[in-house]
């Protein structure tokens, strides 16, 4: 098999914003550009990566969160796995598998040059699908495990206060968030 470098296949026109950008601005740009991540940069220096999943987690953790006031760098991943443009794509796959990431920023001389993704690799070497698929299967299995171990809320009337809400079973009662908080 021929050696293909990451620099030959990386996406050079990646989406980026300043780390001070609000979550709202990031989400808006992600939607406009049809991407699920944004590189947070100061000049050409990468300081973090923000994904749509990061934004969703922030919203779920703090339902009243004002997306226009929260800075993206506050929730972005700052410890990043990166790769050099001279690395070959098999090295990129190994690094993706080791770090459990679908994308790697391509860095040279401390500056971001681009981003290489699973899609970029598969576009030039489809035979890597079997290697990458194993990574995706692990994620899918973990997702299934997480779904079966977490209680799923259902909508209905709280058995304690009668409010219409998302309910979870606590000690054989279906309770709203307020009544659950009062118990604990």
N, C-alpha and C positions, 0 to 999 in steps of 0.2 A: 504494500500500500504506500502511496506517495505521502510525503510529509507536507502537511499544510499548516502554516503558522496562524496563530490567533489574529495577528495583525492583518492577514489577507482577507479574513471573513468577518471581522468585527463590524458592528454598526458604528459608523463614525458620526452620524447625525442623531446622537442620543438626546433625550429630553432632560433638561436641567433647569434648576432654579437656585437662587441664593438660599442659604440656610435660614435666613430670617423670614422667608416667604411663609404666609399663613397656610394652615391645612386646607382652608377653603380654596386658595389660589392653586395649591398643588392638585387638589381633587379636580378642579375645573380644567387645569392643563392636562391632567391624565385623561379626562373624558374627551377633550378636544383632540388630543393626539392619539387616542385609542391605545394607550399603554397602561401597564399596571405598576410602573415604578418610575421614580424621578431621581436622577443623580443630584445631590445637593453639592454645589461647588462654590468656591470663592476663587474667582478668576478661573484658572485651569486646575486648581487643587481640589480633589474630592474630599469632602468632609463627612458625607453620609449618604445613605440611600433610604428613600421613603417609598414604601409600597402601598398599594390600595389596602392590603390586609392590615398594615400598621394603622391606617386611618380608621378602618372599621373597628379594630380593637379599641382605639381611643374613644370612639363614639359609644361603644358598648360599655366600657369601664366607667365613663362619665357621660350619662345621657344628656345632661344640660350643657355639654361642652360647646363653647362658641368657637366654631371653626375659623372665623375671621380673626380671632385674637390669639389663638394658639400658634406658636412658631413651629415650623416643620422639624427643625433640628431637635426639638424637645422630645420627639417620639421616634425619630429616625434611627436606623441601625448605624452605629459609628465604628464598631469593630467589624471590619470588612475583609473578605477574602478577595484578593486581586490577582491579576496575572500580567505577565509581560507580553508585549506584542510578538516577541520572538519564540514564545512557547508554542509547541504544536498542539493540535486540537485534542489529541489523546490525553495530554497533560491537563488541558482545560476540563475534560470530562472527569478525570480523576479528582481534580480539585473541587468540582461541583459536587461529586458524590461524597467526598470527605466532609465538605461544609454544608451539604444539603441545600445548595442554592441552585436556582435556575439561570442565573446570570452572574457574570464576573466583570467588574470594571477592568479595563485594560490600561495599565499605568506604565509610564516610562519617564524617568527623570523627575519623579514626584508629580507629574501632571497626567490627568486623564486624557486618553486619546480616543477612547471608544468603550463599547460594551460588547461582550460576546455572550450569546444566549444559546440555549439548547436548540432553538429553531435555526439559528445561524449555522450551527454545526451540522444539523440534520439536512440542511439545504445543500451542503456540499458533500457530505458523507452519510447517506441514508443507512449504511450498514451499521452505524453506531447506534441505531435505534434499539437494538437488543440490550446494549450496555446501559443506555439511558433509561430504557423501559424499566429495568430492575429498580432504579432510583424512584421512578414514578410509582411503581407497585408498592414500594415500602411506604411512600407517602399516603397512598390510597388505603393501605391496611391500617396505618396509624390513624387516619381520619375515621375509618370504620370503628376502630377501638374507642376513639374519643367520643364518637356519637353514642355508642352503647353504654358508656360509663357515665355520661352526663345526663341529668334529668332534663327532659324536654318540657318547656312550658306549654300549657294549653290555655286558650282563652275561655273565660267563664266568670261566674260569680264566686267571689271569695266566701268560703264557708264560715268565716269569722265575722267580717264586717259587711258582706253583701255587695262590695264594689265590683264592677266589671273590670277585669284586668287579666294579664298573663298570670297564670297560676302554676305553682309547683306543689307537689305533695310533700307535706312536712308532718311527721307523726300522724299519719292516716287522715290528714285534712288537706284540702286544696286551698292554699293561701295566696293572697296578693303580696307584692314586695313589702308594703308597709307592715302588714301583720307578721310576715316572716322576720322583718327587722326587729319588731317589738319582742319577739320570742327570744332573740339572741342578742 
